[in-house]
């Protein structure tokens, strides 16, 4: 057995103590360096942590009705339209178009003489036309931007882009219909003569082109095809096979288009291929889509089954969310699907997770969403509630 004197033992213990102190110092320096790095980069990781925590917390809004300028009373009865865009709430009655601020203050109103008026809004502009009439106009909160009148054709429907472009579908003597596209100043930039029934148009981002849905007969059934066109080119960029449904609305997005039909819906990709198709098992009460995320609401009154169907893009299985009361309206914005039932408004992400909710009463027939509020439409008035998502 080796022998150690007392001096050797003391030296050994001192070395061990120095080694432990050095290890502690290194660990402290590493912790300080990590804390400093975390502090300097908190803008990169802190929002993700907050979002992670927030996704498991359902926000319960109190649903209290705003006062002051609200409610906005409507004298024309239930047959009026509301839309929200560009920080303005626009309202179309049987004789007047109104522009209101977020707080319900009246900014502008203009009279119209249309018998069957239709209003659409985008980026603070309002497109007003008469279905079956021969004229339309584009307004903002300050001016009439332009007006157009057709001498030899009638307006079937029209669409407005975020950039202020207008697409008008009219009757035609030689064709089923014609499409005319105007830029934000009212200059005609594109025309197309169509041999099939065009039932909807959706502008592509930037208004460089649009997708067109049209209905035709195939093997004894009515089907709907989607075409993608560029306003600077002839013909189509692509055209899809017929989806086995009578199309109602089409929505363009960077990956292709989403079609809502009367008894089914589906996605088409940027090559014109059908990537998803979903057949309803109940009556369609509404559909909406934004940036490729889509939602449909279905009511089966006989079985008392009410279902929101959520699609997080083409080629993916839908998420079905069951609710306890009839579904009335739906909007898709900022990655969430807002669903109105007869007694509440719910906001879901596209995994089906409930993000927020608010109680409402059964007098409302629709709603519009702004950044901080929800505007509730009833028979003769518009209410507003605060709504955090």
VOKOL-296731 format. One record per residue (C-alpha): residue in one letter; y negated, x, z. Coordinates in steps of 0.5 Angstrom, whole numbers, padded with zeros to 4 digits, always signed. Layout:
BEGIN
aYXZ/...
***
This chain:
BEGIN
x+0000+0000+0000/x-0007+0003-0002/x-0012+0004+0004/x-0019+0003+0003/x-0025+0005+0008/x-0030+0001+0011/x-0035+0004+0006/x-0031+0002+0000/x-0031-0005+0003/x-0038-0006+0004/x-0039-0003-0004/x-0034-0008-0006/x-0037-0014-0002/x-0044-0012-0005/x-0042-0012-0012/x-0039-0019-0011/x-0045-0022-0008/x-0049-0019-0014/x-0045-0022-0019/x-0045-0029-0016/x-0053-0028-0016/x-0053-0026-0023/x-0048-0032-0025/x-0053-0037-0021/x-0059-0034-0025/x-0056-0035-0031/x-0054-0042-0030/x-0061-0044-0028/x-0064-0041-0034/x-0059-0044-0038/x-0061-0051-0035/x-0068-0050-0035/x-0067-0048-0043/x-0063-0054-0044/x-0068-0058-0040/x-0074-0055-0044/x-0070-0057-0051/x-0069-0064-0049/x-0076-0065-0047/x-0079-0062-0053/x-0074-0066-0058/x-0075-0073-0054/x-0078-0076-0060/x-0071-0075-0064/x-0066-0077-0059/x-0070-0082-0054/x-0070-0088-0059/x-0063-0087-0060/x-0061-0088-0053/x-0066-0094-0052/x-0063-0097-0058/x-0056-0096-0055/x-0058-0099-0049/x-0062-0105-0052/x-0056-0107-0056/x-0052-0109-0050/x-0058-0113-0047/x-0060-0120-0050/x-0067-0122-0050/x-0068-0129-0047/x-0075-0131-0049/x-0078-0137-0045/x-0080-0141-0051/x-0086-0143-0048/x-0091-0147-0054/x-0097-0143-0055/x-0104-0147-0054/x-0111-0146-0056/x-0111-0147-0064/x-0104-0150-0063/x-0101-0154-0065/x-0103-0155-0072/x-0103-0162-0074/x-0101-0164-0081/x-0103-0171-0084/x-0099-0171-0090/x-0092-0173-0086/x-0086-0169-0086/x-0086-0167-0094/x-0090-0161-0093/x-0089-0153-0094/x-0090-0147-0089/x-0089-0140-0091/x-0092-0133-0087/x-0093-0127-0090/x-0099-0121-0090/x-0101-0124-0083/x-0103-0131-0086/x-0099-0137-0084/x-0100-0141-0091/x-0099-0149-0091/x-0098-0154-0097/x-0100-0161-0096/x-0100-0166-0101/x-0107-0165-0103/x-0109-0158-0099/x-0107-0151-0098/x-0109-0148-0092/x-0109-0140-0090/x-0109-0139-0082/x-0109-0133-0078/x-0104-0131-0073/x-0107-0135-0068/x-0108-0141-0072/x-0115-0140-0074/x-0117-0144-0080/x-0119-0138-0085/x-0119-0142-0092/x-0117-0149-0095/x-0117-0151-0102/x-0116-0158-0105/x-0110-0159-0111/x-0109-0165-0115/x-0101-0163-0116/x-0096-0169-0116/x-0090-0165-0114/x-0093-0158-0111/x-0089-0152-0109/x-0092-0146-0106/x-0089-0139-0105/x-0092-0133-0101/x-0092-0126-0101/x-0096-0120-0098/x-0102-0125-0096/x-0102-0128-0103/x-0100-0136-0105/x-0097-0138-0111/x-0098-0145-0112/x-0095-0149-0118/x-0093-0156-0120/x-0086-0157-0122/x-0086-0161-0128/x-0093-0159-0129/x-0097-0155-0134/x-0101-0150-0129/x-0101-0145-0124/x-0105-0141-0120/x-0105-0135-0115/x-0109-0135-0109/x-0111-0130-0103/x-0115-0132-0096/x-0121-0130-0100/x-0121-0132-0107/x-0117-0135-0113/x-0114-0129-0116/x-0112-0132-0123/x-0110-0139-0126/x-0106-0141-0132/x-0104-0147-0136/x-0099-0148-0141/x-0101-0153-0147/x-0094-0154-0150/x-0089-0153-0144/x-0087-0155-0137/x-0086-0151-0131/x-0079-0151-0128/x-0080-0146-0123/x-0084-0140-0121/x-0083-0134-0117/x-0088-0129-0113/x-0086-0121-0112/x-0089-0117-0106/x-0093-0113-0111/x-0097-0120-0113/x-0093-0121-0120/x-0091-0128-0122/x-0085-0130-0126/x-0085-0137-0129/x-0079-0141-0132/x-0081-0146-0137/x-0078-0151-0142/x-0078-0149-0149/x-0077-0153-0156/x-0072-0148-0159/x-0068-0145-0153/x-0066-0147-0146/x-0072-0144-0143/x-0077-0138-0143/x-0079-0133-0138/x-0086-0130-0137/x-0088-0125-0132/x-0095-0124-0131/x-0098-0117-0127/x-0102-0118-0121/x-0108-0119-0125/x-0105-0125-0129/x-0104-0121-0136/x-0097-0122-0139/x-0092-0116-0139/x-0085-0119-0141/x-0082-0125-0144/x-0075-0127-0145/x-0072-0133-0149/x-0066-0136-0145/x-0060-0140-0148/x-0057-0141-0142/x-0060-0145-0135/x-0064-0140-0131/x-0063-0143-0124/x-0067-0137-0120/x-0070-0130-0121/x-0071-0125-0116/x-0076-0119-0117/x-0073-0112-0116/x-0077-0107-0111/x-0083-0105-0114/x-0083-0111-0119/x-0081-0106-0125/x-0076-0111-0127/x-0072-0117-0124/x-0065-0120-0123/x-0064-0127-0126/x-0058-0132-0125/x-0056-0137-0130/x-0051-0142-0130/x-0046-0144-0136/x-0039-0147-0137/x-0033-0143-0137/x-0026-0146-0137/x-0028-0153-0135/x-0032-0150-0129/x-0039-0149-0128/x-0040-0141-0126/x-0046-0137-0125/x-0047-0130-0128/x-0053-0125-0125/x-0057-0120-0130/x-0061-0114-0129/x-0067-0113-0133/x-0073-0108-0134/x-0079-0111-0136/x-0080-0105-0141/x-0074-0105-0144/x-0070-0110-0149/x-0064-0113-0147/x-0060-0113-0140/x-0059-0107-0136/x-0052-0110-0134/x-0049-0117-0133/x-0044-0120-0128/x-0038-0124-0130/x-0039-0131-0128/x-0038-0132-0120/x-0034-0139-0119/x-0040-0143-0116/x-0046-0147-0118/x-0052-0142-0116/x-0058-0144-0112/x-0061-0137-0110/x-0061-0130-0112/x-0063-0124-0108/x-0064-0117-0111/x-0063-0111-0107/x-0062-0103-0108/x-0055-0104-0109/x-0055-0110-0114/x-0055-0117-0112/x-0053-0123-0107/x-0052-0130-0110/x-0052-0136-0106/x-0048-0142-0109/x-0047-0149-0107/x-0040-0148-0105/x-0039-0140-0105/x-0043-0134-0105/x-0042-0127-0107/x-0045-0120-0108/x-0045-0116-0115/x-0046-0109-0115/x-0051-0104-0120/x-0046-0104-0125/x-0045-0112-0125/x-0038-0112-0122/x-0037-0117-0117/x-0036-0114-0110/x-0035-0120-0105/x-0034-0127-0106/x-0034-0132-0100/x-0032-0139-0101/x-0035-0144-0096/x-0030-0149-0091/x-0036-0153-0089/x-0043-0156-0092/x-0048-0150-0094/x-0054-0152-0090/x-0058-0145-0092/x-0058-0138-0094/x-0062-0132-0094/x-0062-0125-0095/x-0066-0118-0094/x-0065-0111-0097/x-0057-0113-0098/x-0056-0116-0091/x-0055-0124-0092/x-0053-0130-0088/x-0051-0137-0089/x-0050-0143-0084/x-0045-0148-0085/x-0044-0155-0082/x-0038-0159-0081/x-0040-0165-0078/x-0033-0168-0078/x-0030-0163-0074/x-0036-0161-0070/x-0036-0154-0073/x-0042-0150-0074/x-0042-0143-0077/x-0046-0137-0078/x-0043-0132-0084/x-0046-0125-0083/x-0046-0120-0089/x-0048-0113-0088/x-0047-0111-0095/x-0043-0112-0101/x-0035-0110-0101/x-0035-0112-0093/x-0032-0117-0089/x-0036-0122-0087/x-0037-0124-0079/x-0037-0131-0077/x-0041-0133-0071/x-0039-0140-0068/x-0045-0144-0065/x-0045-0151-0061/x-0050-0155-0065/x-0052-0157-0072/x-0055-0151-0076/x-0062-0152-0079/x-0065-0146-0082/x-0064-0139-0083/x-0068-0132-0084/x-0066-0125-0085/x-0071-0120-0083/x-0071-0113-0080/x-0064-0112-0080/x-0063-0119-0076/x-0061-0126-0078/x-0065-0131-0075/x-0061-0138-0074/x-0064-0144-0072/x-0060-0150-0069/x-0062-0157-0066/x-0064-0154-0059/x-0065-0146-0060/x-0066-0140-0064/x-0062-0134-0064/x-0062-0127-0067/x-0056-0123-0069/x-0055-0117-0072/x-0050-0116-0077/x-0044-0114-0072/x-0045-0121-0070/x-0048-0119-0063/x-0053-0123-0060/x-0060-0120-0060/x-0065-0125-0057/x-0065-0133-0056/x-0070-0138-0055/x-0070-0145-0053/x-0073-0151-0058/x-0072-0158-0058/x-0069-0162-0063/x-0076-0164-0067/x-0076-0158-0071/x-0074-0158-0078/x-0075-0151-0080/x-0079-0144-0078/x-0082-0138-0080/x-0082-0131-0077/x-0088-0126-0076/x-0088-0120-0072/x-0089-0123-0066/x-0088-0130-0066/x-0084-0136-0069/x-0088-0142-0072/x-0084-0148-0071/x-0084-0154-0077/x-0084-0161-0074/x-0085-0168-0078/x-0093-0168-0077/x-0095-0161-0073/x-0093-0153-0073/x-0092-0150-0066/x-0092-0143-0064/x-0088-0139-0059/x-0087-0132-0058/x-0081-0128-0060/x-0078-0121-0058/x-0072-0119-0062/
***
